[in-house]
Amino acid sequence: MKYFVAQGEDRRLTVESRQALRGSFVELSDGVTHYELKGPEDGEMVVMAGGLTIPLFYWDGLVTELNARGLRTLTCSAYGRGYSDRVRARYDETLFARQLTELTERLGLTTRPLHLVGTSMGALVAMTYARPAPLVGVHPDHRRPRRSRETAADLPSPDTGQRSAGRYRRPAARPPDTPGAPRAQRPRP
């Protein structure tokens, strides 16, 4: 049985063959991980987690935009994708969150806050990765003036390269007697 693989993903990777490839490689507890760490060293860190079928080059366009805005980025291919090892393990969020945890620790990126971005299953991986960290309502650096008023909605989508139509705004709460309000809020007759 032949599983789905992208072009070039079915070749045997060795230490020698990896030297000719872009990016860097690190041996983690489950296998070798292919990653790229780019951007200014003093920039805020953005860690990007792709889905099950997404190698690190998926993020190239967004990485270029973020680096141009002074942010440092980390992308990697999950086990089984790109040039990372095909490990004998259950491919689930636990495996990929462990991979991301070990990678960020090995690269010394856990000493300061970072931004997490996930797409597809990468969103679940990012949430699993972040779970052990305490949740805070306000960033500890909230008094620092922002360099820009841009948000992620202002950046181009990695899929289409187009900018988001606008920022998400939570809809206003409906009065309890309004049709369409949640049933628990409607007054009983």
C-alpha positions as CSV (number, residue, x, y, z in Angstrom):
1,M,0.0,0.0,0.0
2,K,1.4,3.4,-0.9
3,Y,0.4,6.3,1.3
4,F,-0.2,9.9,0.0
5,V,3.2,11.6,-0.3
6,A,4.1,14.9,-1.9
7,Q,6.7,15.0,-4.7
8,G,10.1,14.3,-3.3
9,E,8.8,13.0,0.1
10,D,9.3,9.4,-0.8
11,R,13.1,9.4,-0.9
12,R,15.4,8.0,1.8
13,L,16.9,10.8,3.9
14,T,20.4,10.5,5.3
15,V,22.7,12.9,7.1
16,E,24.5,13.4,3.7
17,S,21.3,14.0,1.7
18,R,19.9,16.4,4.2
19,Q,23.0,18.6,3.9
20,A,21.9,19.6,0.4
21,L,18.5,20.7,1.6
22,R,17.3,24.1,2.8
23,G,16.8,24.7,6.5
24,S,18.2,22.9,9.5
25,F,17.8,19.5,11.2
26,V,17.8,18.4,14.8
27,E,17.5,15.0,16.4
28,L,14.6,15.0,18.9
29,S,13.4,12.0,21.1
30,D,11.1,10.6,18.3
31,G,13.3,11.4,15.3
32,V,14.9,14.1,13.1
33,T,12.9,17.3,12.6
34,H,13.4,19.7,9.7
35,Y,13.0,23.3,10.7
36,E,13.7,26.9,9.7
37,L,14.4,29.7,12.2
38,K,14.4,33.1,10.4
39,G,14.2,36.8,11.0
40,P,15.8,39.3,13.4
41,E,17.1,37.7,16.6
42,D,15.6,40.4,18.7
43,G,12.1,40.2,17.1
44,E,9.1,38.7,18.8
45,M,8.9,34.9,18.1
46,V,6.1,33.4,16.0
47,V,5.9,29.6,16.0
48,M,3.9,28.1,13.1
49,A,2.4,24.6,13.3
50,G,1.2,23.1,10.1
51,G,-1.4,20.4,9.6
52,L,-0.9,16.7,8.9
53,T,-0.1,17.3,5.2
54,I,1.7,20.6,5.4
55,P,5.5,20.8,5.2
56,L,7.3,23.9,6.4
57,F,7.5,25.5,3.0
58,Y,3.7,26.1,3.2
59,W,4.5,29.1,5.4
60,D,7.1,30.7,3.1
61,G,4.9,33.7,2.0
62,L,3.8,34.5,5.6
63,V,7.3,34.0,6.9
64,T,8.6,36.7,4.4
65,E,5.9,39.1,5.5
66,L,6.4,38.5,9.2
67,N,10.2,38.8,8.9
68,A,9.8,42.1,7.0
69,R,7.8,43.4,9.9
70,G,10.6,42.6,12.4
71,L,9.2,39.2,13.7
72,R,11.3,36.1,14.1
73,T,9.7,32.9,12.8
74,L,10.0,29.2,13.5
75,T,8.5,26.7,11.0
76,C,9.0,22.9,10.9
77,S,7.7,19.9,9.1
78,A,5.8,17.6,11.4
79,Y,7.0,14.0,11.6
80,G,5.9,12.2,8.5
81,R,6.0,15.4,6.3
82,G,8.6,17.3,4.4
83,Y,12.1,16.2,5.3
84,S,11.3,15.2,8.9
85,D,11.6,11.6,9.9
86,R,8.7,9.1,9.3
87,V,8.5,7.8,12.8
88,R,6.8,4.6,14.0
89,A,4.2,6.2,16.4
90,R,0.6,7.3,16.6
91,Y,0.4,10.4,14.5
92,D,-1.7,12.6,16.8
93,E,-1.6,16.0,18.5
94,T,0.4,14.5,21.5
95,L,3.2,13.4,19.2
96,F,3.3,16.7,17.3
97,A,3.0,18.9,20.4
98,R,5.9,16.9,21.9
99,Q,7.9,17.6,18.7
100,L,7.1,21.3,19.0
101,T,7.9,21.4,22.7
102,E,11.3,19.6,22.2
103,L,12.1,21.8,19.2
104,T,11.4,25.1,21.0
105,E,13.3,24.0,24.1
106,R,16.3,22.7,22.1
107,L,16.5,26.1,20.2
108,G,16.2,28.0,23.5
109,L,13.0,29.7,22.5
110,T,11.1,29.1,25.7
111,T,12.6,31.9,27.8
112,R,10.3,34.6,26.5
113,P,6.7,34.8,25.3
114,L,5.9,33.6,21.8
115,H,3.0,33.8,19.3
116,L,1.5,30.5,18.1
117,V,-0.1,30.1,14.7
118,G,-1.7,26.8,13.6
119,T,-3.5,25.7,10.5
120,S,-5.7,22.7,10.1
121,M,-4.5,20.1,12.7
122,G,-1.7,22.5,13.5
123,A,-4.3,24.6,15.4
124,L,-4.9,21.6,17.6
125,V,-1.2,21.0,18.0
126,A,-0.7,24.6,19.0
127,M,-3.4,24.4,21.6
128,T,-2.0,21.2,23.0
129,Y,1.5,22.8,23.0
130,A,0.2,25.8,24.9
131,R,-2.0,23.9,27.4
132,P,0.7,23.4,30.1
133,A,1.4,27.2,30.1
134,P,-0.8,29.3,32.5
135,L,-3.5,31.2,30.7
136,V,-3.3,35.0,31.2
137,G,-5.9,37.5,30.3
138,V,-3.4,40.3,29.6
139,H,0.0,40.0,28.2
140,P,2.6,40.9,30.9
141,D,4.0,43.6,28.6
142,H,0.6,45.2,28.0
143,R,1.8,48.8,28.8
144,R,4.5,48.7,26.1
145,P,3.4,50.9,23.1
146,R,2.9,48.9,20.0
147,R,5.0,49.7,16.9
148,S,2.1,49.1,14.7
149,R,-1.7,48.8,14.8
150,E,-1.6,45.9,12.4
151,T,-3.1,42.6,13.4
152,A,-3.0,39.1,11.9
153,A,-6.1,40.1,9.9
154,D,-4.0,42.7,8.1
155,L,-1.4,40.1,6.9
156,P,-1.9,38.1,3.7
157,S,-3.2,34.6,4.0
158,P,-0.6,31.9,3.4
159,D,-3.0,30.1,1.1
160,T,-4.1,32.9,-1.2
161,G,-1.8,35.8,-0.5
162,Q,-4.9,38.0,-0.1
163,R,-5.5,40.2,2.9
164,S,-8.3,39.4,5.3
165,A,-11.5,41.5,4.7
166,G,-11.3,42.8,8.2
167,R,-11.1,42.1,11.8
168,Y,-13.5,39.8,13.6
169,R,-15.9,41.5,15.9
170,R,-18.1,39.6,18.3
171,P,-21.8,40.2,17.5
172,A,-23.7,42.3,20.0
173,A,-25.6,40.4,22.6
174,R,-29.3,40.0,21.8
175,P,-31.9,41.0,24.4
176,P,-33.4,37.8,25.9
177,D,-36.8,38.4,24.3
178,T,-35.4,38.6,20.8
179,P,-36.1,35.8,18.4
180,G,-32.9,33.9,17.8
181,A,-31.6,34.5,21.4
182,P,-30.5,31.4,23.1
183,R,-33.4,29.4,24.5
184,A,-32.1,29.6,28.1
185,Q,-32.3,33.4,28.0
186,R,-35.9,33.7,26.6
187,P,-38.5,34.5,29.2
188,R,-40.9,31.7,29.9
189,P,-44.5,32.3,29.1
